[in-house]
Amino acid sequence: MTDRVPPTINVAPQSKRSRFPLAVLSIFLILLGVGLYLAWPAIEGGLNRPEFSPQLGETGLTESMNVHSQQQSNSDTQETTNTNVVENNKSNLKFDSVLSPSEHISQLLESIDELKNNIKTLEENILAQKTQQIKNTQTLETVIKEIQSFNARISNIESNFMDTQKSSKLLSDNNLNRRLTEIERALLELDSSVKLEEFGKIADDALSEVNSLDFRVENLETKVIENKSNAQDIVLQSLALGRLLASASVKRDITPELAALRLSSKNDIEINSILEEIEILKVDKILTKEVLKYNFSKVSDDILRKANSSNDDWLSETITELKNIVVVRRIRGDFSPKSIDFVLLQTEQALSSGDLESAVQIIKPHKILGVISLNQWLDDAEQRLNLDSMLAKLNQILLARVNKTIDTD
C-alpha cells in the first residue's frame, strides 16, 4: 500500500481576512467616541439655550410681574397720574408668544427701567409732599406763636384796664379827679409840643445831613467814574504815543500811528490840537535823522565845490575844475574856525551824536552860498525838528497826566 497523507486545510489567510474589518470598526468607534467627547460641551450648551427651555422666559416674566404688582400695592396712596403710568407699564409686561425669548428679555429690561423711573418719580413726589408738610407745620407753629403773643398782649391790656378801674374807684372826690385830669392834660400837651418841636428840629437836621451826604456821594461817584475813564484813556493814549515815537524814529510815514493816537483821544481837545498841527507837516514825507545824516555827506561835497574859488587865469580855473571833480577835505590838523572844512566837520559830529538841532544851527549861516542841495536839506531838517518838538510836547502832556493820576490814587 502506498502511504497517503491526510488532506490539510490552510486557514491562515482566512484569519487575516477576518481581523481587518474588526480593526476598522474599532478605529471608527474610537474616533466617534473622541468626537462626541470633544463636541459634548457645545451640544450641552445648545440644549440649555432659551429656545429649548421656554419655561425660563415664562418664569422671568412671572417674577417681574409679581415684583411689579408688589410695587403697585405700595404706591396706592400716590396721585392718580402715577398709578395710571404704573398700570400702563404693567400692561406692557404681558407675554407675547410671537416674540423670541431674547426679545422678551429685552422687553423685560426696558419695562424694569421704566418701573425704576416711575419709582423715582413717586419718591420725588413723596419727598415734595413731605417738604410741603414740614413748611405747613412751621407756618402753623408761627401762627400759633403769634396767637399766643396776641393773647398775652390782650391779657396785659385787660390787667392794666382792671388796675386803672381799681385806682379810679379809690379817687372818689370829683374835684380831685378833675384837677388831676387837667394837670395830666396840661403836662401831656406841654410834653407833646416840646417833643414835636424837638422832633421837627432833629428831622430837619437829619434831612440836611442826608442831602449833604447824598451830594457828597454823587460827587465822589462822578470823580471815581471820571478817574477810571481818564485812567483808561491815558493808558490808551500812552500806548499809541509810544508806538508813534518809535515809528517816527525809524520810518518816514507815520500816518497809521497818528490815526491810532487820534482814535484814543476823541474828546481830548488839547491832544487833538497838537495832532492837527502835526498833520500840516505832511508826515508821510518827513525824513528820519539817519536819512538826513546820510544825505548830508552829499550836501557837504556840493558845499565844497561851491566854496572853491578861481582866479581869472587859466591855471587857477584848471585847478578849481580838478578840485570839483575830486573833492578833497581836511579831517585832521589845525583848522581855522572860519574854514568850510571846520564847519562841515562840526556838523557831521553833531549829526553822529543825534543832535540835529545843533547841526542845523552850525550849517545854516552858509545858506548864503546858494547850494540847492543844502537849502533842501535844511528844509527837511526843519520839518524833522518841528515834528520832534510836537511829539515831545505830547509826551510831556501825557506824563503830567499820569503823574496827576498817581498822586490822586
VENDALIN-V405519 format. One record per pair of residues at least 6 apart in sequence whose ideal C-beta (glycine too) atoms are under 7 Angstrom apart, sorted by the first residue. I is the first residue (numbers start at 1). J is the second residue. If there is no record, write none. Layout:
BEGIN
i-><I/I>
j-><J/J>
END
This chain:
BEGIN
i-><50/50/50/50/51/54/57/57/58/60/61/61/61/61/64/64/64/64/65/68/68/68/71/71/72/72/75/75/75/75/78/78/79/82/82/82/82/85/86/89/89/89/89/92/93/171/227/230/231/233/234/234/234/234/236/237/237/237/237/237/238/238/240/240/240/241/241/241/241/243/243/244/244/244/244/244/245/247/247/248/248/248/249/250/252/252/252/252/252/253/254/255/255/258/258/258/258/261/262/262/265/265/270/271/271/274/274/274/277/278/278/281/281/281/283/286/286/286/287/287/289/289/289/292/292/292/292/292/293/295/296/296/296/296/298/299/299/299/300/301/302/302/302/303/303/303/303/303/303/304/304/304/305/305/306/306/307/307/308/308/308/310/310/310/329/330/331/335/335/336/343/343/343/346/347/347/347/350/350/350/351/356/356/356/357/360/360/360/364/366/367/367/367>
j-><56/57/101/102/101/101/101/104/95/108/93/95/104/108/93/108/111/112/93/90/93/115/115/119/86/90/82/83/86/122/122/125/125/118/121/122/125/118/118/111/114/115/118/111/111/177/408/405/405/264/398/401/402/405/264/261/264/265/271/398/398/402/260/261/264/261/394/395/398/257/260/254/257/258/261/391/391/254/257/254/387/391/288/288/284/285/286/287/288/284/283/283/284/275/278/279/283/275/272/275/271/272/397/394/397/390/393/394/390/387/390/383/386/387/387/383/384/387/380/384/354/356/384/356/377/380/381/384/351/377/347/348/351/377/373/373/374/377/344/327/371/373/374/340/344/366/369/371/374/327/329/340/324/327/369/371/340/369/320/323/324/316/317/320/341/341/345/341/342/342/362/363/366/362/359/362/363/358/359/362/359/381/384/385/385/378/381/385/378/374/374/375/378>
END
